[in-house]
Amino acid sequence: MSKVKITLVRSLSGRPGIQRKTVAALGFKKTNHSIEKELNPAVSGMIDTVRHLLKVETI
C-alpha cells in the first residue's frame, strides 16, 4: 500500500455530525493539521467522505 499526506484545509464549522466524526476518526485535531496514513480501503472511504475539506498528497 502507498502512503498519503492528508491536510485538513477547511473548517468544520457548520458541518454535519457525520463529517465531524469522520475527520476526528482520521486523527485531525484542528485546521491545517497534517497526518500521514497508509492508504487502505477504510482510509480511502473516509477521505472520499470529506474530500471537500482535505488536501491529499501521495508520498
PQR file of N, CA, C, O and H, with PARSE charges and radii, in Angstrom:
ATOM      1  N   MET A   1       0.831  -1.188   0.000 -0.4000 1.5000
ATOM      2  CA  MET A   1       0.000   0.000   0.000 -0.0000 2.0000
ATOM      3  C   MET A   1       0.874   1.251   0.000  0.5500 1.7000
ATOM      4  O   MET A   1       2.012   1.228   0.470 -0.5500 1.4000
ATOM      5  N   SER A   2       0.334   2.324  -0.526 -0.4000 1.5000
ATOM      6  CA  SER A   2       1.061   3.586  -0.569 -0.0000 2.0000
ATOM      7  C   SER A   2       0.675   4.459   0.626  0.5500 1.7000
ATOM      8  O   SER A   2      -0.335   4.222   1.289 -0.5500 1.4000
ATOM      9  H   SER A   2      -0.590   2.342  -0.909  0.4000 1.0000
ATOM     10  N   LYS A   3       1.485   5.450   0.879 -0.4000 1.5000
ATOM     11  CA  LYS A   3       1.203   6.388   1.956 -0.0000 2.0000
ATOM     12  C   LYS A   3       0.700   7.689   1.351  0.5500 1.7000
ATOM     13  O   LYS A   3       1.079   8.062   0.240 -0.5500 1.4000
ATOM     14  H   LYS A   3       2.306   5.642   0.341  0.4000 1.0000
ATOM     15  N   VAL A   4      -0.160   8.373   2.099 -0.4000 1.5000
ATOM     16  CA  VAL A   4      -0.665   9.673   1.681 -0.0000 2.0000
ATOM     17  C   VAL A   4      -0.502  10.660   2.828  0.5500 1.7000
ATOM     18  O   VAL A   4      -0.583  10.296   4.001 -0.5500 1.4000
ATOM     19  H   VAL A   4      -0.467   8.070   3.001  0.4000 1.0000
ATOM     20  N   LYS A   5      -0.272  11.911   2.463 -0.4000 1.5000
ATOM     21  CA  LYS A   5      -0.238  13.003   3.429 -0.0000 2.0000
ATOM     22  C   LYS A   5      -1.553  13.742   3.270  0.5500 1.7000
ATOM     23  O   LYS A   5      -1.889  14.196   2.176 -0.5500 1.4000
ATOM     24  H   LYS A   5      -0.206  12.206   1.510  0.4000 1.0000
ATOM     25  N   ILE A   6      -2.300  13.865   4.367 -0.4000 1.5000
ATOM     26  CA  ILE A   6      -3.624  14.476   4.347 -0.0000 2.0000
ATOM     27  C   ILE A   6      -3.581  15.714   5.230  0.5500 1.7000
ATOM     28  O   ILE A   6      -3.094  15.662   6.359 -0.5500 1.4000
ATOM     29  H   ILE A   6      -2.027  13.496   5.256  0.4000 1.0000
ATOM     30  N   THR A   7      -4.091  16.825   4.715 -0.4000 1.5000
ATOM     31  CA  THR A   7      -4.134  18.078   5.465 -0.0000 2.0000
ATOM     32  C   THR A   7      -5.579  18.564   5.521  0.5500 1.7000
ATOM     33  O   THR A   7      -6.263  18.614   4.498 -0.5500 1.4000
ATOM     34  H   THR A   7      -4.488  16.867   3.798  0.4000 1.0000
ATOM     35  N   LEU A   8      -6.037  18.919   6.710 -0.4000 1.5000
ATOM     36  CA  LEU A   8      -7.370  19.496   6.883 -0.0000 2.0000
ATOM     37  C   LEU A   8      -7.273  20.984   6.558  0.5500 1.7000
ATOM     38  O   LEU A   8      -6.661  21.745   7.307 -0.5500 1.4000
ATOM     39  H   LEU A   8      -5.482  18.878   7.541  0.4000 1.0000
ATOM     40  N   VAL A   9      -7.876  21.402   5.439 -0.4000 1.5000
ATOM     41  CA  VAL A   9      -7.731  22.788   4.989 -0.0000 2.0000
ATOM     42  C   VAL A   9      -8.996  23.622   5.175  0.5500 1.7000
ATOM     43  O   VAL A   9      -8.942  24.846   5.057 -0.5500 1.4000
ATOM     44  H   VAL A   9      -8.373  20.783   4.830  0.4000 1.0000
ATOM     45  N   ARG A  10     -10.116  22.996   5.459 -0.4000 1.5000
ATOM     46  CA  ARG A  10     -11.369  23.729   5.673 -0.0000 2.0000
ATOM     47  C   ARG A  10     -11.857  23.494   7.095  0.5500 1.7000
ATOM     48  O   ARG A  10     -11.597  22.444   7.683 -0.5500 1.4000
ATOM     49  H   ARG A  10     -10.160  22.001   5.555  0.4000 1.0000
ATOM     50  N   SER A  11     -12.554  24.456   7.635 -0.4000 1.5000
ATOM     51  CA  SER A  11     -13.082  24.387   8.985 -0.0000 2.0000
ATOM     52  C   SER A  11     -14.267  23.421   9.066  0.5500 1.7000
ATOM     53  O   SER A  11     -14.927  23.145   8.064 -0.5500 1.4000
ATOM     54  H   SER A  11     -12.766  25.309   7.157  0.4000 1.0000
ATOM     55  N   LEU A  12     -14.521  22.922  10.254 -0.4000 1.5000
ATOM     56  CA  LEU A  12     -15.663  22.033  10.484 -0.0000 2.0000
ATOM     57  C   LEU A  12     -16.904  22.788  10.951  0.5500 1.7000
ATOM     58  O   LEU A  12     -17.929  22.167  11.231 -0.5500 1.4000
ATOM     59  H   LEU A  12     -13.985  23.146  11.068  0.4000 1.0000
ATOM     60  N   SER A  13     -16.831  24.105  11.040 -0.4000 1.5000
ATOM     61  CA  SER A  13     -17.973  24.900  11.470 -0.0000 2.0000
ATOM     62  C   SER A  13     -19.152  24.699  10.526  0.5500 1.7000
ATOM     63  O   SER A  13     -19.017  24.851   9.312 -0.5500 1.4000
ATOM     64  H   SER A  13     -15.998  24.610  10.813  0.4000 1.0000
ATOM     65  N   GLY A  14     -20.285  24.364  11.080 -0.4000 1.5000
ATOM     66  CA  GLY A  14     -21.495  24.206  10.299 -0.0000 2.0000
ATOM     67  C   GLY A  14     -21.585  22.907   9.522  0.5500 1.7000
ATOM     68  O   GLY A  14     -22.507  22.735   8.724 -0.5500 1.4000
ATOM     69  H   GLY A  14     -20.394  24.241  12.066  0.4000 1.0000
ATOM     70  N   ARG A  15     -20.654  21.989   9.734 -0.4000 1.5000
ATOM     71  CA  ARG A  15     -20.663  20.713   9.011 -0.0000 2.0000
ATOM     72  C   ARG A  15     -21.528  19.701   9.753  0.5500 1.7000
ATOM     73  O   ARG A  15     -21.652  19.772  10.975 -0.5500 1.4000
ATOM     74  H   ARG A  15     -19.906  22.129  10.383  0.4000 1.0000
ATOM     75  N   PRO A  16     -22.131  18.757   9.023 -0.5600 1.5000
ATOM     76  CA  PRO A  16     -22.935  17.713   9.672  0.2800 2.0000
ATOM     77  C   PRO A  16     -22.084  16.852  10.610  0.5500 1.7000
ATOM     78  O   PRO A  16     -20.867  16.758  10.455 -0.5500 1.4000
ATOM     79  N   GLY A  17     -22.738  16.237  11.567 -0.4000 1.5000
ATOM     80  CA  GLY A  17     -22.052  15.422  12.565 -0.0000 2.0000
ATOM     81  C   GLY A  17     -21.252  14.281  11.982  0.5500 1.7000
ATOM     82  O   GLY A  17     -20.181  13.962  12.500 -0.5500 1.4000
ATOM     83  H   GLY A  17     -23.727  16.313  11.693  0.4000 1.0000
ATOM     84  N   ILE A  18     -21.734  13.651  10.915 -0.4000 1.5000
ATOM     85  CA  ILE A  18     -21.018  12.526  10.322 -0.0000 2.0000
ATOM     86  C   ILE A  18     -19.682  12.980   9.751  0.5500 1.7000
ATOM     87  O   ILE A  18     -18.702  12.236   9.809 -0.5500 1.4000
ATOM     88  H   ILE A  18     -22.603  13.911  10.494  0.4000 1.0000
ATOM     89  N   GLN A  19     -19.627  14.191   9.199 -0.4000 1.5000
ATOM     90  CA  GLN A  19     -18.370  14.707   8.671 -0.0000 2.0000
ATOM     91  C   GLN A  19     -17.407  15.038   9.812  0.5500 1.7000
ATOM     92  O   GLN A  19     -16.208  14.784   9.697 -0.5500 1.4000
ATOM     93  H   GLN A  19     -20.422  14.795   9.152  0.4000 1.0000
ATOM     94  N   ARG A  20     -17.909  15.595  10.896 -0.4000 1.5000
ATOM     95  CA  ARG A  20     -17.073  15.895  12.066 -0.0000 2.0000
ATOM     96  C   ARG A  20     -16.483  14.613  12.646  0.5500 1.7000
ATOM     97  O   ARG A  20     -15.303  14.573  12.995 -0.5500 1.4000
ATOM     98  H   ARG A  20     -18.883  15.801  10.989  0.4000 1.0000
ATOM     99  N   LYS A  21     -17.298  13.573  12.747 -0.4000 1.5000
ATOM    100  CA  LYS A  21     -16.832  12.299  13.288 -0.0000 2.0000
ATOM    101  C   LYS A  21     -15.820  11.631  12.369  0.5500 1.7000
ATOM    102  O   LYS A  21     -14.873  11.004  12.845 -0.5500 1.4000
ATOM    103  H   LYS A  21     -18.256  13.606  12.464  0.4000 1.0000
ATOM    104  N   THR A  22     -16.009  11.755  11.062 -0.4000 1.5000
ATOM    105  CA  THR A  22     -15.071  11.175  10.101 -0.0000 2.0000
ATOM    106  C   THR A  22     -13.714  11.863  10.205  0.5500 1.7000
ATOM    107  O   THR A  22     -12.679  11.196  10.198 -0.5500 1.4000
ATOM    108  H   THR A  22     -16.778  12.264  10.676  0.4000 1.0000
ATOM    109  N   VAL A  23     -13.711  13.192  10.302 -0.4000 1.5000
ATOM    110  CA  VAL A  23     -12.464  13.945  10.428 -0.0000 2.0000
ATOM    111  C   VAL A  23     -11.766  13.565  11.738  0.5500 1.7000
ATOM    112  O   VAL A  23     -10.545  13.415  11.757 -0.5500 1.4000
ATOM    113  H   VAL A  23     -14.552  13.733  10.308  0.4000 1.0000
ATOM    114  N   ALA A  24     -12.510  13.410  12.818 -0.4000 1.5000
ATOM    115  CA  ALA A  24     -11.924  13.012  14.095 -0.0000 2.0000
ATOM    116  C   ALA A  24     -11.358  11.592  14.016  0.5500 1.7000
ATOM    117  O   ALA A  24     -10.308  11.310  14.592 -0.5500 1.4000
ATOM    118  H   ALA A  24     -13.503  13.533  12.803  0.4000 1.0000
ATOM    119  N   ALA A  25     -12.046  10.704  13.310 -0.4000 1.5000
ATOM    120  CA  ALA A  25     -11.576   9.321  13.163 -0.0000 2.0000
ATOM    121  C   ALA A  25     -10.288   9.251  12.351  0.5500 1.7000
ATOM    122  O   ALA A  25      -9.468   8.358  12.568 -0.5500 1.4000
ATOM    123  H   ALA A  25     -12.900  10.933  12.842  0.4000 1.0000
ATOM    124  N   LEU A  26     -10.101  10.178  11.424 -0.4000 1.5000
ATOM    125  CA  LEU A  26      -8.855  10.234  10.670 -0.0000 2.0000
ATOM    126  C   LEU A  26      -7.705  10.717  11.544  0.5500 1.7000
ATOM    127  O   LEU A  26      -6.545  10.442  11.235 -0.5500 1.4000
ATOM    128  H   LEU A  26     -10.767  10.903  11.248  0.4000 1.0000
ATOM    129  N   GLY A  27      -8.000  11.429  12.625 -0.4000 1.5000
ATOM    130  CA  GLY A  27      -6.974  11.849  13.568 -0.0000 2.0000
ATOM    131  C   GLY A  27      -6.663  13.327  13.575  0.5500 1.7000
ATOM    132  O   GLY A  27      -5.650  13.743  14.137 -0.5500 1.4000
ATOM    133  H   GLY A  27      -8.942  11.653  12.875  0.4000 1.0000
ATOM    134  N   PHE A  28      -7.519  14.132  12.958 -0.4000 1.5000
ATOM    135  CA  PHE A  28      -7.268  15.573  12.925 -0.0000 2.0000
ATOM    136  C   PHE A  28      -7.715  16.230  14.210  0.5500 1.7000
ATOM    137  O   PHE A  28      -8.733  15.862  14.797 -0.5500 1.4000
ATOM    138  H   PHE A  28      -8.342  13.794  12.501  0.4000 1.0000
ATOM    139  N   LYS A  29      -6.928  17.222  14.644 -0.4000 1.5000
ATOM    140  CA  LYS A  29      -7.246  17.982  15.852 -0.0000 2.0000
ATOM    141  C   LYS A  29      -7.741  19.385  15.522  0.5500 1.7000
ATOM    142  O   LYS A  29      -8.631  19.905  16.196 -0.5500 1.4000
ATOM    143  H   LYS A  29      -6.101  17.521  14.168  0.4000 1.0000
ATOM    144  N   LYS A  30      -7.161  20.009  14.472 -0.4000 1.5000
ATOM    145  CA  LYS A  30      -7.530  21.382  14.128 -0.0000 2.0000
ATOM    146  C   LYS A  30      -7.227  21.636  12.653  0.5500 1.7000
ATOM    147  O   LYS A  30      -6.620  20.800  11.984 -0.5500 1.4000
ATOM    148  H   LYS A  30      -6.438  19.587  13.925  0.4000 1.0000
ATOM    149  N   THR A  31      -7.647  22.774  12.161 -0.4000 1.5000
ATOM    150  CA  THR A  31      -7.428  23.154  10.774 -0.0000 2.0000
ATOM    151  C   THR A  31      -5.927  23.308  10.499  0.5500 1.7000
ATOM    152  O   THR A  31      -5.173  23.737  11.373 -0.5500 1.4000
ATOM    153  H   THR A  31      -8.141  23.453  12.704  0.4000 1.0000
ATOM    154  N   ASN A  32      -5.511  22.965   9.311 -0.4000 1.5000
ATOM    155  CA  ASN A  32      -4.115  22.993   8.844 -0.0000 2.0000
ATOM    156  C   ASN A  32      -3.228  21.951   9.524  0.5500 1.7000
ATOM    157  O   ASN A  32      -2.003  22.047   9.455 -0.5500 1.4000
ATOM    158  H   ASN A  32      -6.123  22.617   8.602  0.4000 1.0000
ATOM    159  N   HIS A  33      -3.821  20.972  10.170 -0.4000 1.5000
ATOM    160  CA  HIS A  33      -3.084  19.859  10.758 -0.0000 2.0000
ATOM    161  C   HIS A  33      -2.873  18.810   9.672  0.5500 1.7000
ATOM    162  O   HIS A  33      -3.800  18.509   8.921 -0.5500 1.4000
ATOM    163  H   HIS A  33      -4.816  20.894  10.226  0.4000 1.0000
ATOM    164  N   SER A  34      -1.677  18.253   9.578 -0.4000 1.5000
ATOM    165  CA  SER A  34      -1.353  17.242   8.571 -0.0000 2.0000
ATOM    166  C   SER A  34      -1.032  15.918   9.240  0.5500 1.7000
ATOM    167  O   SER A  34      -0.438  15.881  10.318 -0.5500 1.4000
ATOM    168  H   SER A  34      -0.923  18.497  10.188  0.4000 1.0000
ATOM    169  N   ILE A  35      -1.433  14.822   8.586 -0.4000 1.5000
ATOM    170  CA  ILE A  35      -1.121  13.484   9.058 -0.0000 2.0000
ATOM    171  C   ILE A  35      -0.724  12.629   7.870  0.5500 1.7000
ATOM    172  O   ILE A  35      -1.070  12.934   6.729 -0.5500 1.4000
ATOM    173  H   ILE A  35      -1.916  14.852   7.710  0.4000 1.0000
ATOM    174  N   GLU A  36       0.003  11.559   8.145 -0.4000 1.5000
ATOM    175  CA  GLU A  36       0.368  10.588   7.124 -0.0000 2.0000
ATOM    176  C   GLU A  36      -0.302   9.276   7.460  0.5500 1.7000
ATOM    177  O   GLU A  36      -0.257   8.825   8.605 -0.5500 1.4000
ATOM    178  H   GLU A  36       0.284  11.312   9.072  0.4000 1.0000
ATOM    179  N   LYS A  37      -0.926   8.658   6.467 -0.4000 1.5000
ATOM    180  CA  LYS A  37      -1.645   7.399   6.659 -0.0000 2.0000
ATOM    181  C   LYS A  37      -1.293   6.433   5.551  0.5500 1.7000
ATOM    182  O   LYS A  37      -0.993   6.838   4.428 -0.5500 1.4000
ATOM    183  H   LYS A  37      -0.963   9.024   5.537  0.4000 1.0000
ATOM    184  N   GLU A  38      -1.333   5.142   5.878 -0.4000 1.5000
ATOM    185  CA  GLU A  38      -1.269   4.113   4.855 -0.0000 2.0000
ATOM    186  C   GLU A  38      -2.619   4.101   4.148  0.5500 1.7000
ATOM    187  O   GLU A  38      -3.665   4.116   4.797 -0.5500 1.4000
ATOM    188  H   GLU A  38      -1.576   4.813   6.790  0.4000 1.0000
ATOM    189  N   LEU A  39      -2.594   4.076   2.839 -0.4000 1.5000
ATOM    190  CA  LEU A  39      -3.834   4.093   2.070 -0.0000 2.0000
ATOM    191  C   LEU A  39      -4.385   2.681   1.976  0.5500 1.7000
ATOM    192  O   LEU A  39      -3.792   1.818   1.329 -0.5500 1.4000
ATOM    193  H   LEU A  39      -1.745   4.064   2.312  0.4000 1.0000
ATOM    194  N   ASN A  40      -5.517   2.447   2.618 -0.4000 1.5000
ATOM    195  CA  ASN A  40      -6.233   1.176   2.536 -0.0000 2.0000
ATOM    196  C   ASN A  40      -7.693   1.486   2.259  0.5500 1.7000
ATOM    197  O   ASN A  40      -8.070   2.658   2.279 -0.5500 1.4000
ATOM    198  H   ASN A  40      -5.999   3.147   3.144  0.4000 1.0000
ATOM    199  N   PRO A  41      -8.527   0.495   2.004 -0.5600 1.5000
ATOM    200  CA  PRO A  41      -9.920   0.788   1.653  0.2800 2.0000
ATOM    201  C   PRO A  41     -10.686   1.591   2.706  0.5500 1.7000
ATOM    202  O   PRO A  41     -11.521   2.424   2.354 -0.5500 1.4000
ATOM    203  N   ALA A  42     -10.417   1.355   3.981 -0.4000 1.5000
ATOM    204  CA  ALA A  42     -11.122   2.086   5.033 -0.0000 2.0000
ATOM    205  C   ALA A  42     -10.742   3.566   5.029  0.5500 1.7000
ATOM    206  O   ALA A  42     -11.610   4.438   5.080 -0.5500 1.4000
ATOM    207  H   ALA A  42      -9.738   0.678   4.267  0.4000 1.0000
ATOM    208  N   VAL A  43      -9.453   3.837   4.967 -0.4000 1.5000
ATOM    209  CA  VAL A  43      -8.984   5.225   4.955 -0.0000 2.0000
ATOM    210  C   VAL A  43      -9.432   5.919   3.670  0.5500 1.7000
ATOM    211  O   VAL A  43      -9.818   7.088   3.697 -0.5500 1.4000
ATOM    212  H   VAL A  43      -8.748   3.128   4.925  0.4000 1.0000
ATOM    213  N   SER A  44      -9.382   5.210   2.559 -0.4000 1.5000
ATOM    214  CA  SER A  44      -9.809   5.776   1.281 -0.0000 2.0000
ATOM    215  C   SER A  44     -11.284   6.184   1.321  0.5500 1.7000
ATOM    216  O   SER A  44     -11.656   7.228   0.784 -0.5500 1.4000
ATOM    217  H   SER A  44      -9.069   4.260   2.537  0.4000 1.0000
ATOM    218  N   GLY A  45     -12.106   5.377   1.944 -0.4000 1.5000
ATOM    219  CA  GLY A  45     -13.521   5.706   2.081 -0.0000 2.0000
ATOM    220  C   GLY A  45     -13.753   6.926   2.949  0.5500 1.7000
ATOM    221  O   GLY A  45     -14.611   7.755   2.647 -0.5500 1.4000
ATOM    222  H   GLY A  45     -11.804   4.529   2.380  0.4000 1.0000
ATOM    223  N   MET A  46     -12.985   7.039   4.033 -0.4000 1.5000
ATOM    224  CA  MET A  46     -13.113   8.214   4.898 -0.0000 2.0000
ATOM    225  C   MET A  46     -12.664   9.481   4.168  0.5500 1.7000
ATOM    226  O   MET A  46     -13.281  10.537   4.307 -0.5500 1.4000
ATOM    227  H   MET A  46     -12.288   6.365   4.278  0.4000 1.0000
ATOM    228  N   ILE A  47     -11.585   9.366   3.390 -0.4000 1.5000
ATOM    229  CA  ILE A  47     -11.113  10.511   2.620 -0.0000 2.0000
ATOM    230  C   ILE A  47     -12.166  10.944   1.610  0.5500 1.7000
ATOM    231  O   ILE A  47     -12.407  12.140   1.446 -0.5500 1.4000
ATOM    232  H   ILE A  47     -11.084   8.507   3.277  0.4000 1.0000
ATOM    233  N   ASP A  48     -12.797   9.989   0.930 -0.4000 1.5000
ATOM    234  CA  ASP A  48     -13.830  10.322  -0.053 -0.0000 2.0000
ATOM    235  C   ASP A  48     -15.024  11.015   0.586  0.5500 1.7000
ATOM    236  O   ASP A  48     -15.647  11.874  -0.037 -0.5500 1.4000
ATOM    237  H   ASP A  48     -12.601   9.017   1.063  0.4000 1.0000
ATOM    238  N   THR A  49     -15.349  10.651   1.826 -0.4000 1.5000
ATOM    239  CA  THR A  49     -16.490  11.241   2.525 -0.0000 2.0000
ATOM    240  C   THR A  49     -16.290  12.731   2.791  0.5500 1.7000
ATOM    241  O   THR A  49     -17.244  13.505   2.716 -0.5500 1.4000
ATOM    242  H   THR A  49     -14.842   9.953   2.333  0.4000 1.0000
ATOM    243  N   VAL A  50     -15.065  13.139   3.101 -0.4000 1.5000
ATOM    244  CA  VAL A  50     -14.798  14.533   3.450 -0.0000 2.0000
ATOM    245  C   VAL A  50     -13.744  15.157   2.530  0.5500 1.7000
ATOM    246  O   VAL A  50     -13.005  16.048   2.950 -0.5500 1.4000
ATOM    247  H   VAL A  50     -14.289  12.511   3.162  0.4000 1.0000
ATOM    248  N   ARG A  51     -13.674  14.702   1.302 -0.4000 1.5000
ATOM    249  CA  ARG A  51     -12.664  15.175   0.348 -0.0000 2.0000
ATOM    250  C   ARG A  51     -12.703  16.691   0.165  0.5500 1.7000
ATOM    251  O   ARG A  51     -11.656  17.302  -0.051 -0.5500 1.4000
ATOM    252  H   ARG A  51     -14.274  13.978   0.960  0.4000 1.0000
ATOM    253  N   HIS A  52     -13.881  17.317   0.246 -0.4000 1.5000
ATOM    254  CA  HIS A  52     -14.010  18.753   0.051 -0.0000 2.0000
ATOM    255  C   HIS A  52     -13.379  19.569   1.190  0.5500 1.7000
ATOM    256  O   HIS A  52     -13.242  20.787   1.071 -0.5500 1.4000
ATOM    257  H   HIS A  52     -14.731  16.822   0.422  0.4000 1.0000
ATOM    258  N   LEU A  53     -12.995  18.906   2.294 -0.4000 1.5000
ATOM    259  CA  LEU A  53     -12.365  19.578   3.419 -0.0000 2.0000
ATOM    260  C   LEU A  53     -10.855  19.347   3.479  0.5500 1.7000
ATOM    261  O   LEU A  53     -10.157  19.969   4.279 -0.5500 1.4000
ATOM    262  H   LEU A  53     -13.106  17.917   2.391  0.4000 1.0000
ATOM    263  N   LEU A  54     -10.358  18.448   2.628 -0.4000 1.5000
ATOM    264  CA  LEU A  54      -8.977  17.972   2.736 -0.0000 2.0000
ATOM    265  C   LEU A  54      -8.134  18.323   1.520  0.5500 1.7000
ATOM    266  O   LEU A  54      -8.648  18.620   0.442 -0.5500 1.4000
ATOM    267  H   LEU A  54     -10.926  17.943   1.978  0.4000 1.0000
ATOM    268  N   LYS A  55      -6.819  18.280   1.729 -0.4000 1.5000
ATOM    269  CA  LYS A  55      -5.855  18.271   0.638 -0.0000 2.0000
ATOM    270  C   LYS A  55      -5.078  16.977   0.779  0.5500 1.7000
ATOM    271  O   LYS A  55      -4.500  16.713   1.833 -0.5500 1.4000
ATOM    272  H   LYS A  55      -6.401  18.039   2.605  0.4000 1.0000
ATOM    273  N   VAL A  56      -5.055  16.160  -0.277 -0.4000 1.5000
ATOM    274  CA  VAL A  56      -4.440  14.830  -0.217 -0.0000 2.0000
ATOM    275  C   VAL A  56      -3.256  14.799  -1.179  0.5500 1.7000
ATOM    276  O   VAL A  56      -3.385  15.167  -2.347 -0.5500 1.4000
ATOM    277  H   VAL A  56      -5.524  16.374  -1.134  0.4000 1.0000
ATOM    278  N   GLU A  57      -2.100  14.357  -0.679 -0.4000 1.5000
ATOM    279  CA  GLU A  57      -0.888  14.239  -1.484 -0.0000 2.0000
ATOM    280  C   GLU A  57      -0.317  12.834  -1.332  0.5500 1.7000
ATOM    281  O   GLU A  57      -0.260  12.310  -0.220 -0.5500 1.4000
ATOM    282  H   GLU A  57      -1.995  14.059   0.269  0.4000 1.0000
ATOM    283  N   THR A  58       0.107  12.220  -2.431 -0.4000 1.5000
ATOM    284  CA  THR A  58       0.747  10.916  -2.389 -0.0000 2.0000
ATOM    285  C   THR A  58       2.207  11.096  -1.996  0.5500 1.7000
ATOM    286  O   THR A  58       2.886  11.999  -2.483 -0.5500 1.4000
ATOM    287  H   THR A  58       0.061  12.646  -3.335  0.4000 1.0000
ATOM    288  N   ILE A  59       2.680  10.229  -1.115 -0.4000 1.5000
ATOM    289  CA  ILE A  59       4.077  10.290  -0.671 -0.0000 2.0000
ATOM    290  C   ILE A  59       4.874   9.240  -1.417  0.5500 1.7000
ATOM    291  O   ILE A  59       6.079   9.111  -1.201 -0.5500 1.4000
ATOM    292  H   ILE A  59       2.128   9.495  -0.719  0.4000 1.0000
TER
END
